[in-house]
Amino acid sequence: MSPTQSPQNSPGRMTIMRATKWFPWLVLLCGCLVLSLNLGVRQSLGLFIPDMLNDTGWNAATFGLAFAIQNLMWGISAPIAGALADRFGTTRTLIGGSVLYGLGLYMMGTSSSPGELHLTAGFLIGTGVGATSFPVILAAISRVFSPERRSFALGLASAGGSVGQFIMAPTAQALNGSLGYVTTLAILAAISMLIVPVAFALTGKAEGNSPTAAPDLGPQGLAAAFHEARKHRGFLLLNAGFFVCGFHIAVIATHLPTFTELCGLPRSVAAEGLALVGLFNIFGTLTAGWAGGKWRKKNGLSVIYGMRALVIVAFIFAPKTSETILLFSASMGALWLSTVPLTSGLIAQVFGPRYMATLFGIVMLSHQIGAFFGAWMGGIVYDLTGNFDAVWWASVALGIFAALVHMPIDDKELRSTAKAA
């Protein structure tokens, strides 16, 4: 493809911009900003649960179910959003998702019944998050970077999302303490709409690869790409492993504030813990992205999940002080989204980047099904037993399972396999 040929038959001005060396870095920067807004706001929502529990009189299971629905809708909307982005373009998909996200945040604060909470905090926010998160963004980034730089670029993008969590968790807690959760959620809704102007730099779709990226000779259609992936054993194993990732993240993001109060610690400890998760996740995802370009990604995933299990076991037996909560948060933060550049990079490596938004969206659905059970089970277990012990031990068992399930994945490139045959 020549530097002057438009991959999307777009106007000449866009063609010239796409041909420049700095265009991939502009896409990466804007992708980081979108993920930063998406995850920064989303991972702060658990901070509002203690106040909403006190003001509404609803039980923990009600909020657990709302966040479980949110995680499930995130997962359901992710492959749909990925397919829409692959077919119609990234920009339109992001704008539609940001509108739903902002509307859900605003209405969450004014919910007057459990049903309204499930609609707003669950369906609307979940759909908005799913349409503005990893599958859509990482696919756009994958299409503009060469295979040699792709893994590190995906790590940078995932780390960019953590910057938002590092900033937004303490900010949301400070606003909530001074203005209350209704006003704070309205402010977060306005902040989420900043995705709209940034989205205009993310214009790619599956039919056109950037002139800076290697050509992709994958399946000629979404249906063909899906059938190719579903018959690949490694794709199924990636789905199983990412289920565990979702379970772990939902348990901590949703229930750490309640767990912290249960331990008799100040509410600020939970906000500091979530901020540390975001801070250390920056280093974790950058390291994972760098390592994924040098060593086999499936081995890195096994190490990450095994380390998660060890960290949670140590936390179970440790005294529950502010220091141990923060140390646990930092440790899990280093392992938090480090699975994302490796999992998404493995999909692009095996199946090619053309339909990565759709294929990673399917894997993201498995992630969010795990998150559904993590959020919901946490609330149910707390209501029944008054503690989260069973959830922590379930997290350990799932971590060991995920460490083992990645080992037999066949990570050979299908395109290379086809050529060799």
Sequence and secondary structure as in RCSB ss.txt:
>XXXX:A:sequence
MSPTQSPQNSPGRMTIMRATKWFPWLVLLCGCLVLSLNLGVRQSLGLFIPDMLNDTGWNAATFGLAFAIQNLMWG
ISAPIAGALADRFGTTRTLIGGSVLYGLGLYMMGTSSSPGELHLTAGFLIGTGVGATSFPVILAAISRVFSPERR
SFALGLASAGGSVGQFIMAPTAQALNGSLGYVTTLAILAAISMLIVPVAFALTGKAEGNSPTAAPDLGPQGLAAA
FHEARKHRGFLLLNAGFFVCGFHIAVIATHLPTFTELCGLPRSVAAEGLALVGLFNIFGTLTAGWAGGKWRKKNG
LSVIYGMRALVIVAFIFAPKTSETILLFSASMGALWLSTVPLTSGLIAQVFGPRYMATLFGIVMLSHQIGAFFGA
WMGGIVYDLTGNFDAVWWASVALGIFAALVHMPIDDKELRSTAKAA
>XXXX:A:secstr
  TTS TT   HHHHHHHHSTTHHHHHHHHHHHHHHHHHHHHTTGGGGHHHHHHHH   HHHHHHHHHHHHHHHH
HHHHHHHHHHHHH HHHHHHHHHHHHHHHHHHHTT  SHHHHIIIIIIIHHHHHHHTSHHHHHHHHHHHS HHHH
HHHHHHHHHHHHHHHHHHHHHHHHHHHHH HHHHHHHHHHHHTTHHHHHTT   BTTB  TTS      SSHHHH
HHHHHT HHHHHHHHHHHHHHHHHHHHHHHHHHHHHHTT  HHHHHHHHHHHHHHHHHHHHHHHHHHTTS HHHH
HHHHHHHHHHHHHHHHHS   HHHHHHHHHHHHHTSSTHHHHHHHHHHHHH STTHHHHHHHHHHHHHHHHHHHH
HHHHHHHHHHSS HHHHHHHHHHHHHHHHHTTT     HHHHHHH 
